[in-house]
Amino acid sequence: MNPHVRLRGISRTYRLGAVDVPALQEIDLDILPNRFTVISGASGSGKTTLLNLIGCIDRPEAGQLHIDGVDVLALSDNALSDFRARRLGFIFQTFNLVPVLSAYENIEYPLRLAGVPAAERRERVLELLEAVGLADRAPNRPGELSGGQRQRVAIARALASRPSLVLADEPTANLDSRTGAAILALMRDMQRRYHVSFVFSSHDPGLMEQADDSVQMRDGRIVAIHRQEEATSELAA
Ligand SMILES: Nc1ncnc2c1ncn2[C@@H]1O[C@H](COP(=O)(O)OP(=O)(O)OP(=O)(O)O)[C@@H](O)[C@H]1O
């Protein structure tokens, strides 16, 4: 199976005054398509830095990064923004919804930016609201929703532009454990339903069991990769 994301020799060092902080050191990693991948590791192990690089929000000093076969580090800033908007979806720990927009409008926002026609926008937003269990909350602003409901809106927003890859940086960190488990189950469901690759980071080693693939990090390096057997349906296909 061709990897969806391929990292080779990726290094990223932050400069803090005179001190160099090596956040990632020569990372080699393949993320497989249509799988649910968790990146776990202690605080400071480099998870966010890795997700920011895969999300083309940050650039490494060294190494190669291909997504869907595209050498993203060779793209111009404009081409990279376009690539990000079309192919990638993001879910954040702090939800990052626009407070003055309703749940419906938050999900619709990336579609407006992408110039999707109004009728198609409406169809996609209503389908996603239904899919994340918030059909009755369309007019509510984020301030009128619970943390779990806000994250559901954020999941729907991340999927709105039909990305091939969704990146989620500690999406359950600000939720109680029950709500976090429900959000995780929803992400899993959405990953299967929409045939996207999901990559999310977590401190919680318990989540590793629920992923197809798990990547463990320590001190800026990958110390273990565990891949579950491919799903039967994929093998049969
Ligand atoms: N902007 C920055 N400037 C300097 N150092 C940074 C910066 N961002 C991260 N670091 C350092 O890089 C290392 C990796 O940080 P990163 O945020 O990627 O880890 P993490 O595994 O996501 O941690 P957490 O679980 O706490 O979010 C840490 O040592 C951190 O202190």
The ligand as a Gaussian input file, in Angstrom:
#p B3LYP/6-31G(d) Opt

LIG

0 1
 N        7.815000      27.537000      19.670000
 C        8.716000      26.836000      20.378000
 N        9.898000      27.398000      20.746000
 C       10.820000      26.684000      21.417000
 N       10.681000      25.402000      21.787000
 C        9.531000      24.792000      21.469000
 C        8.489000      25.473000      20.744000
 N        7.456000      24.607000      20.566000
 C        7.827000      23.437000      21.145000
 N        9.070000      23.543000      21.679000
 C        9.830000      22.474000      22.341000
 O        9.941000      21.382000      21.436000
 C        9.757000      20.140000      22.114000
 C        8.586000      19.374000      21.511000
 O        7.380000      20.122000      21.751000
 P        5.942000      19.652000      21.243000
 O        4.992000      20.744000      21.556000
 O        6.049000      19.210000      19.842000
 O        5.673000      18.376000      22.175000
 P        4.310000      17.605000      22.493000
 O        4.677000      16.162000      22.540000
 O        3.255000      18.044000      21.559000
 O        3.973000      18.114000      23.956000
 P        2.514000      18.286000      24.664000
 O        1.989000      16.891000      24.827000
 O        2.864000      18.932000      25.971000
 O        1.677000      19.145000      23.774000
 C        9.595000      20.479000      23.596000
 O       10.850000      20.382000      24.217000
 C        9.111000      21.921000      23.554000
 O        9.493000      22.592000      24.732000

